[in-house]
Amino acid sequence: MKAIKQLLYDFRHQSVISWVTLLGTMLAVFLIMIVVMMQQIQIAPFVPESNRDRTLYGRWLAVDFGDNNVSSSALNYANAKLIYDSIPDVEVTSYAYQGLDRLIVSIKGKLPIVADIKKTDDQYWKIFNHSFIKGKPFDKAQYEANMKVAVITESLARDLLGTADVVDQEIMIDHLPYKILGVIKDCSSLASEAYGQVFIPLPDYDKTSDGYWSGNIMVYLLAKTPEDIPAIRNEVERRYTVLNTQDRGDNSKFVYNQQPFTQEMLLSEHGSNNPPSHEQARKTRYFIYALLLIVPAINLSSMTQSRLRRRIGELGVRRAFGCTRSKIISDLLAENFILTIAGGIIGLILSITFIFLFSDIIFVSSFDERSAASMYVSPEMVFNLPIFLWTLFFCLILNILCAGIPAWRASRINPVEAINMGNK
């Protein structure tokens, strides 16, 4: 309470410095929270990718033909099965077409729509928890029978048929009739592996390949617990070793590039021929965090020092009447922490607002096959416990960096000198 009264007094009598300190804190938290939220949205779990912390991704198959001749491709279905099927500690294994097809979807009497088509198996729905508004996903029997069935998003259902109640109705996908089994809530394409506007069973022609290694399949693995991930990856590495004992007639070797990837590894920049450099990416990210903290903390520290100079007489009187150095330091830190928390809350609100308003600009890639309009941010993607804990943590660090040293210096001034300085 005393710290709040002191701050209110400062805002009345040292308004410029106090407001600049508040705005500086707000800007520091705003910038760093933008960076953190951009990272969290890509890594932290949210519906329908609620299992990100225990989902693994088998994405590529690289083959070394010798003499530094390494080629890579998506997996074919046969090799995907050999490498990833029936792994201990895996709860669910799903096989899907890598990426999305953009195909024409239509019904008679309406203009056709180009939609993002996701081709997958029946197990996919056990890994990604899409919210069904109507109907249900296709099951194992329908998948294995290669039936022409589909699950579509609510917005696409309304665009095509004017309602979400479209189960059992027929639509044309690439001029072929498909029966609608279910309707799901739209999801942001920032949920990169769960996103799609139409979901259909992986057709037989995607399960075949002209070559012995290349194809267009990727694999999703849901570990029983996050702690099982190292054992799963070790088993996959062992299977690569076994496959490389087989004679394929051309001395080629399958290259194990640390697959299957975790969500963080999947996002790190790497070619399909190389393992991800996620450790380096993590170090770079931490360096950016530190830079965004230290630079404003230096400026805020000088602001805090200026505020304390005007109170030097008060601090001298308190020391003369027996107030301890530790008490002065704790009081000054408490005052600055309240100011930092206030600026942090404002900065957090502004950063969330900024992410909401400009998500299509922040996240869109010119090489992405998904439309910018689908890259929206939903409330659950930013309103989560980690974001608020990050904010509190950054406010605490900012408080220590910008107020700790000035408070320590102020506490060590000789009381007589402090009183004389305050009277000048």
PLY file of the C-alpha trace (Angstrom):
ply
format ascii 1.0
element vertex 424
property float x
property float y
property float z
element edge 423
property int vertex1
property int vertex2
end_header
0.00 0.00 0.00
2.87 2.34 0.88
4.51 1.61 -2.49
1.28 2.51 -4.34
0.94 5.79 -2.44
4.53 6.66 -3.29
3.94 5.94 -6.97
0.83 8.12 -7.03
2.85 10.90 -5.43
5.58 10.46 -8.08
3.04 10.64 -10.91
1.82 13.99 -9.52
5.23 15.52 -8.80
7.53 13.70 -11.26
4.98 13.11 -13.97
7.29 13.18 -17.01
9.82 10.68 -15.66
7.09 8.46 -14.17
5.07 8.36 -17.40
8.17 7.75 -19.53
9.15 4.88 -17.22
5.67 3.37 -17.49
5.60 3.73 -21.29
9.14 2.34 -21.58
8.14 -0.74 -19.59
5.00 -1.10 -21.68
7.00 -0.96 -24.93
9.60 -3.45 -23.67
6.94 -5.98 -22.64
5.00 -5.36 -25.86
8.01 -6.15 -28.06
9.15 -9.22 -26.20
5.62 -10.62 -25.85
5.12 -10.29 -29.61
8.22 -12.44 -30.10
7.15 -14.93 -27.40
3.59 -15.25 -28.70
4.80 -15.80 -32.25
6.87 -18.69 -30.93
4.22 -20.03 -28.55
1.53 -20.10 -31.23
3.76 -22.36 -33.31
4.79 -24.68 -30.45
2.27 -24.58 -27.59
-0.76 -26.92 -27.71
-4.17 -25.58 -28.67
-7.29 -27.13 -30.24
-7.19 -28.99 -32.60
-3.45 -29.60 -32.04
-3.87 -30.18 -28.32
-1.31 -33.02 -28.31
1.66 -31.09 -29.67
3.78 -31.93 -26.64
3.64 -35.65 -27.48
3.19 -35.65 -31.26
6.05 -36.64 -33.58
6.30 -36.14 -37.33
7.96 -38.41 -39.89
8.31 -36.09 -42.84
11.16 -36.98 -45.22
13.26 -39.84 -46.44
16.80 -38.97 -47.55
18.87 -41.45 -49.55
22.65 -41.34 -49.93
23.77 -42.79 -53.27
27.47 -42.15 -52.57
29.89 -39.46 -53.78
27.94 -36.79 -51.85
24.85 -37.53 -53.92
21.99 -37.28 -51.44
18.38 -37.03 -52.58
15.26 -36.68 -50.51
11.52 -36.90 -50.85
8.41 -37.50 -48.87
8.04 -41.14 -47.85
6.24 -43.69 -49.93
3.58 -45.67 -48.13
5.56 -48.91 -47.97
8.65 -47.34 -46.40
6.50 -45.28 -44.04
5.02 -48.54 -42.75
8.43 -50.20 -42.42
9.90 -47.32 -40.47
7.00 -46.14 -38.31
4.42 -48.89 -37.92
3.84 -50.63 -34.57
6.46 -48.76 -32.54
6.36 -49.45 -28.80
5.20 -46.49 -26.67
3.25 -45.05 -29.62
-0.45 -44.70 -28.88
-1.61 -43.79 -32.39
0.08 -43.86 -35.82
-1.48 -41.97 -38.71
-0.48 -41.77 -42.40
-1.41 -38.76 -44.49
-0.62 -37.00 -47.74
2.17 -34.53 -47.13
0.77 -31.06 -47.58
-2.54 -30.01 -49.05
-4.20 -30.32 -52.43
-6.08 -27.29 -53.71
-9.03 -28.73 -55.60
-12.36 -27.51 -56.93
-15.32 -28.23 -54.63
-18.82 -27.64 -55.94
-22.51 -28.51 -55.90
-24.99 -28.16 -58.74
-26.30 -24.65 -59.24
-23.53 -22.91 -57.25
-20.20 -21.41 -58.26
-17.31 -23.79 -57.53
-14.89 -23.05 -54.69
-11.17 -23.84 -54.57
-10.59 -25.50 -51.20
-7.66 -26.93 -49.22
-7.98 -30.73 -49.24
-6.33 -32.88 -46.57
-5.99 -36.59 -47.41
-5.45 -38.84 -44.42
-6.42 -42.09 -42.72
-8.97 -42.85 -40.02
-6.38 -42.66 -37.20
-5.78 -39.00 -37.91
-8.89 -38.05 -35.91
-7.41 -39.62 -32.77
-4.38 -37.32 -32.88
-6.02 -34.04 -33.86
-9.10 -33.22 -31.81
-11.27 -31.32 -34.27
-14.61 -30.14 -32.90
-17.49 -31.80 -34.76
-20.61 -29.68 -35.16
-22.49 -32.36 -37.09
-21.80 -35.99 -37.97
-18.56 -37.88 -37.43
-15.22 -38.70 -39.13
-14.73 -41.57 -41.55
-13.89 -44.87 -39.85
-11.42 -47.66 -40.59
-13.84 -49.64 -42.81
-14.62 -46.59 -44.94
-10.93 -45.72 -45.21
-9.83 -49.21 -46.20
-12.70 -49.49 -48.72
-11.49 -46.21 -50.30
-15.02 -44.80 -50.06
-15.79 -41.36 -51.42
-16.65 -39.69 -48.12
-15.61 -36.33 -46.68
-15.51 -34.14 -43.59
-15.77 -30.41 -44.30
-15.48 -27.21 -42.28
-18.46 -25.16 -41.14
-17.57 -22.15 -43.28
-17.23 -24.26 -46.42
-20.56 -25.95 -45.68
-22.25 -22.57 -45.39
-20.56 -21.24 -48.53
-21.67 -24.27 -50.55
-25.05 -25.10 -49.05
-26.00 -22.15 -46.86
-26.11 -24.24 -43.65
-23.92 -26.44 -41.47
-26.57 -29.17 -41.42
-25.24 -30.95 -44.52
-24.48 -34.49 -43.30
-25.32 -37.15 -45.94
-25.46 -34.55 -48.70
-23.26 -34.88 -51.78
-20.58 -32.52 -53.03
-18.23 -32.73 -56.00
-14.51 -32.73 -55.26
-12.38 -32.42 -58.38
-15.50 -33.51 -60.36
-15.98 -36.69 -58.27
-19.00 -37.18 -55.96
-18.31 -37.38 -52.20
-20.78 -37.95 -49.38
-20.44 -35.56 -46.42
-20.01 -37.49 -43.15
-19.28 -34.65 -40.77
-18.88 -30.91 -40.29
-16.14 -29.46 -38.07
-15.38 -26.03 -36.71
-12.92 -24.04 -38.78
-9.38 -23.97 -37.46
-6.56 -21.57 -38.15
-3.94 -22.72 -40.62
-1.41 -21.83 -37.91
-2.38 -25.30 -36.70
-0.32 -26.42 -39.67
-0.91 -30.18 -39.52
-4.57 -30.06 -38.45
-5.65 -27.44 -40.94
-7.82 -28.24 -43.91
-11.17 -27.31 -45.38
-12.03 -30.77 -46.68
-10.76 -34.08 -45.27
-10.99 -37.23 -47.37
-9.58 -40.76 -47.03
-6.07 -41.20 -48.40
-6.75 -42.81 -51.81
-5.04 -45.96 -53.05
-3.02 -44.13 -55.71
-1.22 -42.19 -52.94
-0.22 -45.50 -51.34
1.74 -46.60 -54.40
5.03 -45.34 -55.82
7.04 -45.76 -58.99
10.33 -45.88 -57.05
11.49 -47.91 -54.08
11.86 -44.89 -51.76
10.14 -41.68 -52.91
6.48 -40.85 -52.42
4.18 -38.23 -50.91
3.37 -39.59 -47.43
4.10 -38.21 -43.97
3.49 -39.88 -40.62
2.04 -38.62 -37.34
2.97 -40.46 -34.15
1.22 -39.84 -30.85
3.44 -40.91 -27.95
1.77 -42.26 -24.84
3.59 -39.61 -22.80
6.12 -36.89 -23.68
8.73 -38.88 -21.76
8.41 -41.71 -24.33
9.65 -39.53 -27.21
13.41 -40.33 -26.86
12.70 -44.09 -26.86
10.50 -43.76 -29.95
13.16 -41.86 -31.84
15.79 -44.41 -30.81
13.60 -47.19 -32.20
13.21 -45.35 -35.50
16.99 -44.92 -35.73
17.38 -48.66 -35.12
14.95 -49.40 -37.95
16.97 -47.22 -40.31
20.04 -49.28 -39.42
18.18 -52.52 -40.15
16.89 -51.22 -43.50
20.41 -50.24 -44.50
21.56 -53.85 -44.12
19.35 -54.77 -47.07
20.89 -54.87 -50.54
18.99 -52.60 -52.91
21.40 -53.15 -55.79
22.76 -49.58 -55.94
24.74 -49.25 -52.67
22.29 -46.60 -51.48
21.73 -45.93 -47.79
18.74 -44.39 -46.03
19.90 -41.38 -44.00
18.56 -40.98 -40.49
18.12 -37.25 -39.96
16.84 -37.33 -36.35
13.31 -38.24 -37.36
10.58 -38.30 -36.27
10.64 -34.60 -35.40
9.09 -32.92 -32.41
6.96 -29.81 -32.98
9.94 -27.55 -32.22
12.23 -29.49 -34.56
9.61 -29.39 -37.30
9.63 -25.60 -37.24
13.41 -25.12 -37.34
14.83 -24.20 -40.70
16.47 -27.16 -42.38
16.51 -28.84 -45.75
14.96 -32.23 -46.31
18.51 -33.65 -46.70
19.69 -32.36 -43.32
18.78 -32.78 -39.66
17.14 -29.75 -38.02
19.32 -27.29 -36.13
16.74 -26.61 -33.43
19.34 -26.20 -30.68
20.96 -23.32 -32.54
17.53 -21.84 -33.27
16.72 -22.05 -29.56
19.97 -20.27 -28.61
19.25 -17.55 -31.15
15.76 -17.14 -29.73
17.08 -16.81 -26.17
19.65 -14.27 -27.34
16.87 -12.17 -28.89
14.88 -12.41 -25.64
17.90 -11.22 -23.66
18.52 -8.35 -26.08
14.90 -7.24 -25.89
15.20 -7.24 -22.09
18.63 -5.72 -21.56
18.41 -2.77 -23.98
15.19 -1.29 -22.52
16.36 -2.20 -19.00
19.44 0.02 -19.46
17.23 2.95 -20.49
14.73 2.29 -17.70
17.58 2.03 -15.22
18.66 5.59 -16.01
15.03 6.71 -15.63
14.84 5.01 -12.23
18.11 6.66 -11.23
16.65 10.07 -12.13
13.56 9.40 -10.04
15.70 8.37 -7.07
17.91 11.48 -7.27
14.85 13.60 -6.54
14.13 11.47 -3.48
17.67 11.38 -2.17
16.85 13.66 0.77
13.92 11.44 1.78
16.13 8.35 1.66
18.75 10.14 3.81
16.16 10.98 6.45
14.93 7.38 6.49
18.50 6.11 6.91
19.12 8.67 9.71
16.08 7.37 11.59
17.37 3.78 11.45
15.87 2.38 8.27
18.12 -0.43 7.05
19.66 -0.63 3.62
17.79 -3.86 2.87
14.50 -2.17 3.76
15.22 0.74 1.42
16.19 -1.63 -1.39
13.08 -3.77 -0.91
10.80 -0.69 -0.82
12.32 0.74 -3.99
12.12 -2.61 -5.76
8.48 -2.99 -4.65
7.60 0.45 -6.04
9.31 -0.25 -9.32
7.77 -3.73 -9.53
4.26 -2.29 -9.24
5.13 0.19 -11.98
6.61 -2.61 -14.08
3.56 -4.84 -13.59
1.26 -1.97 -14.64
3.34 -1.37 -17.77
3.54 -5.12 -18.36
-0.23 -5.58 -18.27
-0.73 -2.71 -20.71
2.05 -4.11 -22.93
0.49 -7.57 -22.83
-2.95 -6.24 -23.80
-1.43 -4.26 -26.66
0.62 -7.24 -27.88
-2.44 -9.52 -27.88
-4.44 -6.88 -29.74
-1.62 -6.47 -32.25
-1.40 -10.25 -32.83
-5.17 -10.42 -33.38
-5.28 -7.51 -35.81
-2.17 -8.30 -37.84
-1.81 -12.10 -37.66
-2.17 -12.42 -41.44
0.84 -10.12 -41.90
2.94 -11.57 -39.08
2.57 -15.24 -39.98
1.89 -15.38 -43.71
4.62 -16.77 -45.98
4.83 -16.12 -49.71
5.74 -19.78 -50.14
2.80 -21.08 -48.11
0.08 -22.91 -49.98
-2.55 -21.80 -47.48
-4.35 -18.51 -47.88
-3.55 -15.56 -45.61
-7.23 -15.36 -44.64
-6.95 -18.74 -42.89
-4.06 -17.58 -40.69
-6.20 -16.08 -37.97
-5.46 -16.17 -34.26
-8.18 -17.46 -31.94
-8.46 -16.41 -28.26
-7.35 -19.81 -26.94
-4.10 -19.51 -28.93
-2.96 -16.47 -26.93
-5.00 -16.56 -23.72
-3.15 -19.34 -21.97
-1.19 -19.80 -18.75
2.30 -19.86 -20.35
1.74 -16.41 -21.88
0.80 -14.87 -18.53
3.69 -16.64 -16.76
6.07 -15.32 -19.42
4.72 -11.82 -18.86
5.17 -12.06 -15.10
8.67 -13.47 -15.56
9.73 -10.69 -17.94
8.30 -8.04 -15.63
10.28 -9.52 -12.73
13.50 -9.60 -14.75
12.93 -6.07 -16.04
12.33 -4.90 -12.48
15.58 -6.43 -11.24
17.60 -5.17 -14.20
16.34 -1.58 -14.24
15.78 -0.96 -10.51
18.19 -3.28 -8.69
21.42 -1.36 -9.22
19.94 2.15 -8.69
18.21 0.94 -5.51
21.44 -0.60 -4.23
23.37 2.61 -4.93
20.72 4.75 -3.25
20.81 2.59 -0.13
24.59 3.04 0.25
24.65 6.84 0.26
25.78 8.31 3.57
22.67 9.65 5.40
24.26 13.08 6.12
25.36 13.45 2.49
21.92 12.33 1.27
20.15 14.95 3.46
22.52 17.69 2.30
22.03 16.65 -1.36
18.28 16.69 -0.90
18.39 20.25 0.50
20.33 21.67 -2.46
0 1
1 2
2 3
3 4
4 5
5 6
6 7
7 8
8 9
9 10
10 11
11 12
12 13
13 14
14 15
15 16
16 17
17 18
18 19
19 20
20 21
21 22
22 23
23 24
24 25
25 26
26 27
27 28
28 29
29 30
30 31
31 32
32 33
33 34
34 35
35 36
36 37
37 38
38 39
39 40
40 41
41 42
42 43
43 44
44 45
45 46
46 47
47 48
48 49
49 50
50 51
51 52
52 53
53 54
54 55
55 56
56 57
57 58
58 59
59 60
60 61
61 62
62 63
63 64
64 65
65 66
66 67
67 68
68 69
69 70
70 71
71 72
72 73
73 74
74 75
75 76
76 77
77 78
78 79
79 80
80 81
81 82
82 83
83 84
84 85
85 86
86 87
87 88
88 89
89 90
90 91
91 92
92 93
93 94
94 95
95 96
96 97
97 98
98 99
99 100
100 101
101 102
102 103
103 104
104 105
105 106
106 107
107 108
108 109
109 110
110 111
111 112
112 113
113 114
114 115
115 116
116 117
117 118
118 119
119 120
120 121
121 122
122 123
123 124
124 125
125 126
126 127
127 128
128 129
129 130
130 131
131 132
132 133
133 134
134 135
135 136
136 137
137 138
138 139
139 140
140 141
141 142
142 143
143 144
144 145
145 146
146 147
147 148
148 149
149 150
150 151
151 152
152 153
153 154
154 155
155 156
156 157
157 158
158 159
159 160
160 161
161 162
162 163
163 164
164 165
165 166
166 167
167 168
168 169
169 170
170 171
171 172
172 173
173 174
174 175
175 176
176 177
177 178
178 179
179 180
180 181
181 182
182 183
183 184
184 185
185 186
186 187
187 188
188 189
189 190
190 191
191 192
192 193
193 194
194 195
195 196
196 197
197 198
198 199
199 200
200 201
201 202
202 203
203 204
204 205
205 206
206 207
207 208
208 209
209 210
210 211
211 212
212 213
213 214
214 215
215 216
216 217
217 218
218 219
219 220
220 221
221 222
222 223
223 224
224 225
225 226
226 227
227 228
228 229
229 230
230 231
231 232
232 233
233 234
234 235
235 236
236 237
237 238
238 239
239 240
240 241
241 242
242 243
243 244
244 245
245 246
246 247
247 248
248 249
249 250
250 251
251 252
252 253
253 254
254 255
255 256
256 257
257 258
258 259
259 260
260 261
261 262
262 263
263 264
264 265
265 266
266 267
267 268
268 269
269 270
270 271
271 272
272 273
273 274
274 275
275 276
276 277
277 278
278 279
279 280
280 281
281 282
282 283
283 284
284 285
285 286
286 287
287 288
288 289
289 290
290 291
291 292
292 293
293 294
294 295
295 296
296 297
297 298
298 299
299 300
300 301
301 302
302 303
303 304
304 305
305 306
306 307
307 308
308 309
309 310
310 311
311 312
312 313
313 314
314 315
315 316
316 317
317 318
318 319
319 320
320 321
321 322
322 323
323 324
324 325
325 326
326 327
327 328
328 329
329 330
330 331
331 332
332 333
333 334
334 335
335 336
336 337
337 338
338 339
339 340
340 341
341 342
342 343
343 344
344 345
345 346
346 347
347 348
348 349
349 350
350 351
351 352
352 353
353 354
354 355
355 356
356 357
357 358
358 359
359 360
360 361
361 362
362 363
363 364
364 365
365 366
366 367
367 368
368 369
369 370
370 371
371 372
372 373
373 374
374 375
375 376
376 377
377 378
378 379
379 380
380 381
381 382
382 383
383 384
384 385
385 386
386 387
387 388
388 389
389 390
390 391
391 392
392 393
393 394
394 395
395 396
396 397
397 398
398 399
399 400
400 401
401 402
402 403
403 404
404 405
405 406
406 407
407 408
408 409
409 410
410 411
411 412
412 413
413 414
414 415
415 416
416 417
417 418
418 419
419 420
420 421
421 422
422 423
